Amino acid sequence: MADSDEEADTFQEQLGKELVDSPPVAWVSHDYSSQWIIVDPDEEADMAQKPSVGGTEREALEIIIGGGVGGYSPAPSPERRITGDPMHITKKWKGKDVCHYPGFKCATLPDQKVTALAAADFNGYGFSGKDLQLTDFLDKLFDLCIYHANSNNLTGQVPMDISTSRIRYLFELDISNNKHSGGFPSSVLQATNLTFLDIRYNYFSGPVPAEVFNLDLDVLFLNNNQFSQHLPKNLGSTPALYLTLANNKFSGPIPRSVGNARNLLEVLFLNNELEGCLPYEIGKLKKAVVFDVGGNKLTGPIPHSFACLEKMDRLNLAVNEFYGPVPEMVCDLPRLTNLSLSHNYFTQVGPQCMKLIKKKTLDVRMNCIRGLPGQRSAADCAAFFSKHRTCPNERSLTYIPCRKGGYSSSSMTSDQQSVAPAAAPITYDALKPHKHKLRF
């Protein structure tokens, strides 16, 4: 396994060095080399003289294309042919050199020094066909590094065998905005070299295995499916920078382990069925710039630990059942450009929060704050507070892990400092089904 990991790292590093002068199919950069796919110019003359990909890869292309590829013509599986091609891409798939077909890129395998099919980028092609599936295609492209197929009409389940032992260099898998169905594609759990996994906008349902949060991913997009379960307790094990769980049916509380996800820059929990109080551990997400739990059934006061989120740019707690005073220290966060607390049951704001309301940075419409316009009716507020409400371990809600002594009153504010504005958020683009050129 160690040799396999070393080869994968070598291939990824080689791609970054060889392909730096050409536009990327995709690029995700964290502590990894940039992932670029293109053909080495010095090899192009040889490609006309020798096949660019192996026989098994040609068979895979033949099955999904449904016509002769480079002169290779086995009996295709008719139900897997691409019959809908609105951009006429497949008409350009002619000749023996698959490496020059639109949507395909090649690179040199480091261990065999031969040219191999390294990337398939079908983003936005709109391919369709009767029962057009990935089985016998993706799982037969053994040297693939990147597979992107946003906005097509692929159906069924993801192939069972896309493990690292079979497809050694698979770093990026994007099957978003298709018609895949069934349970979570558990085969991705064996693709341990993945750094980018995007399965949003499909029809996957049921639970998400806890093991997915152990994958060494930079990007994990699960939004806009039909997943339903309590969030796994090990959610905070993820090393991801960008995590979207939005628009599913996740329920239960946000696990306390979330505070262990120290790499998180942006996380979207919005529009699920999450319940319970927010854990103070959220305040440990020191790198986070976006935290969105809007549109759930969460309750309780805002934890004072949020005062530690000094890089926070967008904080959305709207459309829940939060209550109590809005902590001044939250309104005093130095980088906030959008704080949405509307449609809750907050009862009080202080001077710092009032400043944000006047600047239209803070939205507190439809709460229970006397003296402010656009609030809930007195009867609505009275009905809500007529029921006894409490959070487990309430003392933790006033704990501030980044402050000496750990506790303070809600009126305490931090020293404001002049800081540069945050970059535009990225994960909200993942809430658009056809969006595939994300700005990493």
Secondary structure as a PSIPRED ss2 file (coil, helix, strand):
# PSIPRED VFORMAT (PSIPRED V4.0)

   1 M C   1.000  0.000  0.000
   2 A H   0.000  1.000  0.000
   3 D H   0.000  1.000  0.000
   4 S H   0.000  1.000  0.000
   5 D H   0.000  1.000  0.000
   6 E H   0.000  1.000  0.000
   7 E H   0.000  1.000  0.000
   8 A H   0.000  1.000  0.000
   9 D H   0.000  1.000  0.000
  10 T H   0.000  1.000  0.000
  11 F H   0.000  1.000  0.000
  12 Q H   0.000  1.000  0.000
  13 E H   0.000  1.000  0.000
  14 Q H   0.000  1.000  0.000
  15 L H   0.000  1.000  0.000
  16 G H   0.000  1.000  0.000
  17 K H   0.000  1.000  0.000
  18 E H   0.000  1.000  0.000
  19 L C   1.000  0.000  0.000
  20 V C   1.000  0.000  0.000
  21 D C   1.000  0.000  0.000
  22 S C   1.000  0.000  0.000
  23 P C   1.000  0.000  0.000
  24 P C   1.000  0.000  0.000
  25 V C   1.000  0.000  0.000
  26 A C   1.000  0.000  0.000
  27 W C   1.000  0.000  0.000
  28 V C   1.000  0.000  0.000
  29 S C   1.000  0.000  0.000
  30 H C   1.000  0.000  0.000
  31 D C   1.000  0.000  0.000
  32 Y C   1.000  0.000  0.000
  33 S C   1.000  0.000  0.000
  34 S C   1.000  0.000  0.000
  35 Q C   1.000  0.000  0.000
  36 W C   1.000  0.000  0.000
  37 I C   1.000  0.000  0.000
  38 I C   1.000  0.000  0.000
  39 V C   1.000  0.000  0.000
  40 D C   1.000  0.000  0.000
  41 P H   0.000  1.000  0.000
  42 D H   0.000  1.000  0.000
  43 E H   0.000  1.000  0.000
  44 E H   0.000  1.000  0.000
  45 A H   0.000  1.000  0.000
  46 D H   0.000  1.000  0.000
  47 M H   0.000  1.000  0.000
  48 A C   1.000  0.000  0.000
  49 Q C   1.000  0.000  0.000
  50 K C   1.000  0.000  0.000
  51 P C   1.000  0.000  0.000
  52 S C   1.000  0.000  0.000
  53 V C   1.000  0.000  0.000
  54 G C   1.000  0.000  0.000
  55 G H   0.000  1.000  0.000
  56 T H   0.000  1.000  0.000
  57 E H   0.000  1.000  0.000
  58 R H   0.000  1.000  0.000
  59 E H   0.000  1.000  0.000
  60 A H   0.000  1.000  0.000
  61 L H   0.000  1.000  0.000
  62 E H   0.000  1.000  0.000
  63 I H   0.000  1.000  0.000
  64 I H   0.000  1.000  0.000
  65 I H   0.000  1.000  0.000
  66 G C   1.000  0.000  0.000
  67 G C   1.000  0.000  0.000
  68 G C   1.000  0.000  0.000
  69 V E   0.000  0.000  1.000
  70 G C   1.000  0.000  0.000
  71 G C   1.000  0.000  0.000
  72 Y E   0.000  0.000  1.000
  73 S C   1.000  0.000  0.000
  74 P C   1.000  0.000  0.000
  75 A C   1.000  0.000  0.000
  76 P C   1.000  0.000  0.000
  77 S C   1.000  0.000  0.000
  78 P H   0.000  1.000  0.000
  79 E H   0.000  1.000  0.000
  80 R H   0.000  1.000  0.000
  81 R C   1.000  0.000  0.000
  82 I C   1.000  0.000  0.000
  83 T C   1.000  0.000  0.000
  84 G E   0.000  0.000  1.000
  85 D C   1.000  0.000  0.000
  86 P C   1.000  0.000  0.000
  87 M C   1.000  0.000  0.000
  88 H C   1.000  0.000  0.000
  89 I C   1.000  0.000  0.000
  90 T H   0.000  1.000  0.000
  91 K H   0.000  1.000  0.000
  92 K H   0.000  1.000  0.000
  93 W C   1.000  0.000  0.000
  94 K C   1.000  0.000  0.000
  95 G C   1.000  0.000  0.000
  96 K C   1.000  0.000  0.000
  97 D C   1.000  0.000  0.000
  98 V H   0.000  1.000  0.000
  99 C H   0.000  1.000  0.000
 100 H H   0.000  1.000  0.000
 101 Y C   1.000  0.000  0.000
 102 P C   1.000  0.000  0.000
 103 G C   1.000  0.000  0.000
 104 F E   0.000  0.000  1.000
 105 K E   0.000  0.000  1.000
 106 C E   0.000  0.000  1.000
 107 A E   0.000  0.000  1.000
 108 T E   0.000  0.000  1.000
 109 L C   1.000  0.000  0.000
 110 P C   1.000  0.000  0.000
 111 D C   1.000  0.000  0.000
 112 Q C   1.000  0.000  0.000
 113 K C   1.000  0.000  0.000
 114 V C   1.000  0.000  0.000
 115 T E   0.000  0.000  1.000
 116 A E   0.000  0.000  1.000
 117 L E   0.000  0.000  1.000
 118 A E   0.000  0.000  1.000
 119 A E   0.000  0.000  1.000
 120 A E   0.000  0.000  1.000
 121 D E   0.000  0.000  1.000
 122 F C   1.000  0.000  0.000
 123 N C   1.000  0.000  0.000
 124 G C   1.000  0.000  0.000
 125 Y C   1.000  0.000  0.000
 126 G C   1.000  0.000  0.000
 127 F C   1.000  0.000  0.000
 128 S E   0.000  0.000  1.000
 129 G C   1.000  0.000  0.000
 130 K C   1.000  0.000  0.000
 131 D C   1.000  0.000  0.000
 132 L C   1.000  0.000  0.000
 133 Q C   1.000  0.000  0.000
 134 L C   1.000  0.000  0.000
 135 T C   1.000  0.000  0.000
 136 D C   1.000  0.000  0.000
 137 F C   1.000  0.000  0.000
 138 L H   0.000  1.000  0.000
 139 D H   0.000  1.000  0.000
 140 K H   0.000  1.000  0.000
 141 L C   1.000  0.000  0.000
 142 F C   1.000  0.000  0.000
 143 D C   1.000  0.000  0.000
 144 L C   1.000  0.000  0.000
 145 C C   1.000  0.000  0.000
 146 I E   0.000  0.000  1.000
 147 Y E   0.000  0.000  1.000
 148 H E   0.000  0.000  1.000
 149 A C   1.000  0.000  0.000
 150 N C   1.000  0.000  0.000
 151 S C   1.000  0.000  0.000
 152 N C   1.000  0.000  0.000
 153 N C   1.000  0.000  0.000
 154 L C   1.000  0.000  0.000
 155 T E   0.000  0.000  1.000
 156 G E   0.000  0.000  1.000
 157 Q C   1.000  0.000  0.000
 158 V C   1.000  0.000  0.000
 159 P C   1.000  0.000  0.000
 160 M C   1.000  0.000  0.000
 161 D C   1.000  0.000  0.000
 162 I C   1.000  0.000  0.000
 163 S C   1.000  0.000  0.000
 164 T C   1.000  0.000  0.000
 165 S C   1.000  0.000  0.000
 166 R C   1.000  0.000  0.000
 167 I C   1.000  0.000  0.000
 168 R C   1.000  0.000  0.000
 169 Y C   1.000  0.000  0.000
 170 L C   1.000  0.000  0.000
 171 F C   1.000  0.000  0.000
 172 E E   0.000  0.000  1.000
 173 L E   0.000  0.000  1.000
 174 D E   0.000  0.000  1.000
 175 I C   1.000  0.000  0.000
 176 S C   1.000  0.000  0.000
 177 N C   1.000  0.000  0.000
 178 N C   1.000  0.000  0.000
 179 K E   0.000  0.000  1.000
 180 H E   0.000  0.000  1.000
 181 S E   0.000  0.000  1.000
 182 G E   0.000  0.000  1.000
 183 G C   1.000  0.000  0.000
 184 F C   1.000  0.000  0.000
 185 P C   1.000  0.000  0.000
 186 S H   0.000  1.000  0.000
 187 S H   0.000  1.000  0.000
 188 V H   0.000  1.000  0.000
 189 L H   0.000  1.000  0.000
 190 Q H   0.000  1.000  0.000
 191 A C   1.000  0.000  0.000
 192 T C   1.000  0.000  0.000
 193 N C   1.000  0.000  0.000
 194 L C   1.000  0.000  0.000
 195 T C   1.000  0.000  0.000
 196 F E   0.000  0.000  1.000
 197 L E   0.000  0.000  1.000
 198 D E   0.000  0.000  1.000
 199 I C   1.000  0.000  0.000
 200 R C   1.000  0.000  0.000
 201 Y C   1.000  0.000  0.000
 202 N C   1.000  0.000  0.000
 203 Y E   0.000  0.000  1.000
 204 F E   0.000  0.000  1.000
 205 S E   0.000  0.000  1.000
 206 G E   0.000  0.000  1.000
 207 P C   1.000  0.000  0.000
 208 V C   1.000  0.000  0.000
 209 P C   1.000  0.000  0.000
 210 A H   0.000  1.000  0.000
 211 E H   0.000  1.000  0.000
 212 V H   0.000  1.000  0.000
 213 F H   0.000  1.000  0.000
 214 N H   0.000  1.000  0.000
 215 L C   1.000  0.000  0.000
 216 D C   1.000  0.000  0.000
 217 L C   1.000  0.000  0.000
 218 D C   1.000  0.000  0.000
 219 V E   0.000  0.000  1.000
 220 L E   0.000  0.000  1.000
 221 F E   0.000  0.000  1.000
 222 L C   1.000  0.000  0.000
 223 N C   1.000  0.000  0.000
 224 N C   1.000  0.000  0.000
 225 N C   1.000  0.000  0.000
 226 Q E   0.000  0.000  1.000
 227 F E   0.000  0.000  1.000
 228 S E   0.000  0.000  1.000
 229 Q E   0.000  0.000  1.000
 230 H E   0.000  0.000  1.000
 231 L C   1.000  0.000  0.000
 232 P C   1.000  0.000  0.000
 233 K C   1.000  0.000  0.000
 234 N C   1.000  0.000  0.000
 235 L H   0.000  1.000  0.000
 236 G H   0.000  1.000  0.000
 237 S H   0.000  1.000  0.000
 238 T C   1.000  0.000  0.000
 239 P C   1.000  0.000  0.000
 240 A C   1.000  0.000  0.000
 241 L C   1.000  0.000  0.000
 242 Y E   0.000  0.000  1.000
 243 L E   0.000  0.000  1.000
 244 T E   0.000  0.000  1.000
 245 L C   1.000  0.000  0.000
 246 A C   1.000  0.000  0.000
 247 N C   1.000  0.000  0.000
 248 N C   1.000  0.000  0.000
 249 K E   0.000  0.000  1.000
 250 F E   0.000  0.000  1.000
 251 S E   0.000  0.000  1.000
 252 G E   0.000  0.000  1.000
 253 P C   1.000  0.000  0.000
 254 I C   1.000  0.000  0.000
 255 P C   1.000  0.000  0.000
 256 R H   0.000  1.000  0.000
 257 S H   0.000  1.000  0.000
 258 V H   0.000  1.000  0.000
 259 G H   0.000  1.000  0.000
 260 N H   0.000  1.000  0.000
 261 A C   1.000  0.000  0.000
 262 R C   1.000  0.000  0.000
 263 N C   1.000  0.000  0.000
 264 L C   1.000  0.000  0.000
 265 L C   1.000  0.000  0.000
 266 E E   0.000  0.000  1.000
 267 V E   0.000  0.000  1.000
 268 L E   0.000  0.000  1.000
 269 F C   1.000  0.000  0.000
 270 L C   1.000  0.000  0.000
 271 N C   1.000  0.000  0.000
 272 N C   1.000  0.000  0.000
 273 E E   0.000  0.000  1.000
 274 L E   0.000  0.000  1.000
 275 E E   0.000  0.000  1.000
 276 G E   0.000  0.000  1.000
 277 C E   0.000  0.000  1.000
 278 L C   1.000  0.000  0.000
 279 P C   1.000  0.000  0.000
 280 Y H   0.000  1.000  0.000
 281 E H   0.000  1.000  0.000
 282 I H   0.000  1.000  0.000
 283 G H   0.000  1.000  0.000
 284 K H   0.000  1.000  0.000
 285 L C   1.000  0.000  0.000
 286 K C   1.000  0.000  0.000
 287 K C   1.000  0.000  0.000
 288 A C   1.000  0.000  0.000
 289 V C   1.000  0.000  0.000
 290 V E   0.000  0.000  1.000
 291 F E   0.000  0.000  1.000
 292 D E   0.000  0.000  1.000
 293 V C   1.000  0.000  0.000
 294 G C   1.000  0.000  0.000
 295 G C   1.000  0.000  0.000
 296 N C   1.000  0.000  0.000
 297 K E   0.000  0.000  1.000
 298 L E   0.000  0.000  1.000
 299 T E   0.000  0.000  1.000
 300 G E   0.000  0.000  1.000
 301 P C   1.000  0.000  0.000
 302 I C   1.000  0.000  0.000
 303 P C   1.000  0.000  0.000
 304 H H   0.000  1.000  0.000
 305 S H   0.000  1.000  0.000
 306 F H   0.000  1.000  0.000
 307 A H   0.000  1.000  0.000
 308 C H   0.000  1.000  0.000
 309 L C   1.000  0.000  0.000
 310 E C   1.000  0.000  0.000
 311 K C   1.000  0.000  0.000
 312 M C   1.000  0.000  0.000
 313 D C   1.000  0.000  0.000
 314 R E   0.000  0.000  1.000
 315 L E   0.000  0.000  1.000
 316 N E   0.000  0.000  1.000
 317 L C   1.000  0.000  0.000
 318 A C   1.000  0.000  0.000
 319 V C   1.000  0.000  0.000
 320 N C   1.000  0.000  0.000
 321 E E   0.000  0.000  1.000
 322 F E   0.000  0.000  1.000
 323 Y E   0.000  0.000  1.000
 324 G E   0.000  0.000  1.000
 325 P E   0.000  0.000  1.000
 326 V C   1.000  0.000  0.000
 327 P C   1.000  0.000  0.000
 328 E H   0.000  1.000  0.000
 329 M H   0.000  1.000  0.000
 330 V H   0.000  1.000  0.000
 331 C H   0.000  1.000  0.000
 332 D C   1.000  0.000  0.000
 333 L C   1.000  0.000  0.000
 334 P C   1.000  0.000  0.000
 335 R C   1.000  0.000  0.000
 336 L C   1.000  0.000  0.000
 337 T C   1.000  0.000  0.000
 338 N E   0.000  0.000  1.000
 339 L E   0.000  0.000  1.000
 340 S E   0.000  0.000  1.000
 341 L C   1.000  0.000  0.000
 342 S C   1.000  0.000  0.000
 343 H C   1.000  0.000  0.000
 344 N C   1.000  0.000  0.000
 345 Y E   0.000  0.000  1.000
 346 F E   0.000  0.000  1.000
 347 T E   0.000  0.000  1.000
 348 Q E   0.000  0.000  1.000
 349 V C   1.000  0.000  0.000
 350 G C   1.000  0.000  0.000
 351 P H   0.000  1.000  0.000
 352 Q H   0.000  1.000  0.000
 353 C H   0.000  1.000  0.000
 354 M H   0.000  1.000  0.000
 355 K H   0.000  1.000  0.000
 356 L H   0.000  1.000  0.000
 357 I H   0.000  1.000  0.000
 358 K H   0.000  1.000  0.000
 359 K C   1.000  0.000  0.000
 360 K C   1.000  0.000  0.000
 361 T C   1.000  0.000  0.000
 362 L E   0.000  0.000  1.000
 363 D E   0.000  0.000  1.000
 364 V C   1.000  0.000  0.000
 365 R C   1.000  0.000  0.000
 366 M C   1.000  0.000  0.000
 367 N C   1.000  0.000  0.000
 368 C C   1.000  0.000  0.000
 369 I C   1.000  0.000  0.000
 370 R C   1.000  0.000  0.000
 371 G C   1.000  0.000  0.000
 372 L C   1.000  0.000  0.000
 373 P C   1.000  0.000  0.000
 374 G C   1.000  0.000  0.000
 375 Q C   1.000  0.000  0.000
 376 R C   1.000  0.000  0.000
 377 S C   1.000  0.000  0.000
 378 A H   0.000  1.000  0.000
 379 A H   0.000  1.000  0.000
 380 D H   0.000  1.000  0.000
 381 C H   0.000  1.000  0.000
 382 A H   0.000  1.000  0.000
 383 A H   0.000  1.000  0.000
 384 F H   0.000  1.000  0.000
 385 F H   0.000  1.000  0.000
 386 S C   1.000  0.000  0.000
 387 K C   1.000  0.000  0.000
 388 H C   1.000  0.000  0.000
 389 R C   1.000  0.000  0.000
 390 T C   1.000  0.000  0.000
 391 C C   1.000  0.000  0.000
 392 P C   1.000  0.000  0.000
 393 N C   1.000  0.000  0.000
 394 E H   0.000  1.000  0.000
 395 R H   0.000  1.000  0.000
 396 S H   0.000  1.000  0.000
 397 L H   0.000  1.000  0.000
 398 T H   0.000  1.000  0.000
 399 Y E   0.000  0.000  1.000
 400 I C   1.000  0.000  0.000
 401 P C   1.000  0.000  0.000
 402 C C   1.000  0.000  0.000
 403 R C   1.000  0.000  0.000
 404 K C   1.000  0.000  0.000
 405 G C   1.000  0.000  0.000
 406 G C   1.000  0.000  0.000
 407 Y E   0.000  0.000  1.000
 408 S C   1.000  0.000  0.000
 409 S C   1.000  0.000  0.000
 410 S C   1.000  0.000  0.000
 411 S C   1.000  0.000  0.000
 412 M C   1.000  0.000  0.000
 413 T C   1.000  0.000  0.000
 414 S C   1.000  0.000  0.000
 415 D C   1.000  0.000  0.000
 416 Q C   1.000  0.000  0.000
 417 Q C   1.000  0.000  0.000
 418 S C   1.000  0.000  0.000
 419 V C   1.000  0.000  0.000
 420 A C   1.000  0.000  0.000
 421 P C   1.000  0.000  0.000
 422 A C   1.000  0.000  0.000
 423 A C   1.000  0.000  0.000
 424 A C   1.000  0.000  0.000
 425 P C   1.000  0.000  0.000
 426 I C   1.000  0.000  0.000
 427 T H   0.000  1.000  0.000
 428 Y H   0.000  1.000  0.000
 429 D H   0.000  1.000  0.000
 430 A H   0.000  1.000  0.000
 431 L H   0.000  1.000  0.000
 432 K C   1.000  0.000  0.000
 433 P C   1.000  0.000  0.000
 434 H C   1.000  0.000  0.000
 435 K C   1.000  0.000  0.000
 436 H C   1.000  0.000  0.000
 437 K C   1.000  0.000  0.000
 438 L C   1.000  0.000  0.000
 439 R C   1.000  0.000  0.000
 440 F C   1.000  0.000  0.000
